[in-house]
Structures are given as C-alpha cells and as structure tokens.
C-alpha cells in the first residue's frame, strides 16, 4: 500500500526556519517525483513545488511565492522527501501535503500544519 | 500562469440528483504528447484531497462510476450522475501541463 506521511509541522515565529519530512512506503521511491502542495486555513490548494525522481535527474521546481526561501530535497536511501523552509512569513501558514508524482497526484499524505506567528 | 476558473463555487444537491461542475483554463491543456493534463480532486471534510479523474476523463482506481469527466482544450466538466451523501466536500480541478501547476478555486458541494 502506497503511504506518505508528513511530519515536522508546528508553530514557528516569522523569519525562522522549519523542515518538513515526507516519509514514504509501498512504492519504489526513487522512481517517482514528489510534489508539495499547501492549503491555508479555509482556502484552496496552492502548488509549492516538486522534485523529480532519479531517472529525471532529481531536479526541482518551486513556485514563485516560495522561490529562494523553500528548498525541496530527497533522500532516496530513506524514501523521504524534505521541504526546507527559511524566512517564514505569516502567509506561509498552511497545511502542507506531500504527493507522489508530478502530474496526477494519485496519492497524498494526511498533511502537516505549519503556523507562522509571533 | 494558467488560470483555472470553476463554476459554480457552491452547489446544493438533493441525493439522487445529478450535479455538474465546470472548469475553464486560460490556455489549452492539450500537450503535444496527445495527453490533456486536467485532473479532478475531491476534498472531503477533514481529509486530504483525493484523485477522482485524471487526464480529463479517466476514473482513478476505486472511484464510483457515477463520476465522469469530459471536455477538451480549455473547457472541462465533472459530472456526478446521482449524488450521494458521501460526495459532499470541495471539488478542485487542476492543470499540470505547465509550471506552475494551478488549481481552480474549488466548488463546495452540499446535500
């Protein structure tokens, strides 16, 4: 069974950093891209970015709203993807989901809440 | 960026009745590879979004056949032939032909 579990969320002050993890199982992690999507409280879905799988070079793409502040990475040996967030702003407050793949979004994690507040 | 516009934004449906949601994109979602990169998701209350339809009209595994997707180019529709209580939630369309990936605003379906 394909599973993705996000962790690392919590309350953080503006300007600080946080790293989210997406721990996966049930599939060959290295073959797949991993996408991050977020959802601010009561709002819609916003694409954050993704990292390609090893066959495609493991390169990343990020949304303009987080470019230069957020970095997606992966550890194929552990089947984990990461979302490193720096210089957090109050508008980054959201539930962050990791998703297997780049296109279809067939499997999502349960999400982890990040609250940026002083 | 490709803008995805859903209508209506909310829908109240009687169980057993049909429902339809429209999604229009600001650019064609037809790729040169022949695929159309349009997806539909349902986010039930308190849950993560779940994939319903991929590439316009293909039901994902386990999705009831009362859900169907249609359309081409820039105009797409999600139809529920007979709404059931478990269909309540927010429906989103999404395009992934071009970065950044963009979602529609969401359509809330209530019974």
Interface residues (C-beta under 8 A of the other chain):
Chain A: X35 X44 X45 X46 X47 X61 X63 X64 X97 X102 X103 X104 X105 X106 X108 X109 X110 X111
Chain B: X37 X39 X41 X43 X48 X49 X50 X51 X54 X55 X60 X90 X92 X94 X96 X99 X100 X101 X102 X103 X104 X105 X106
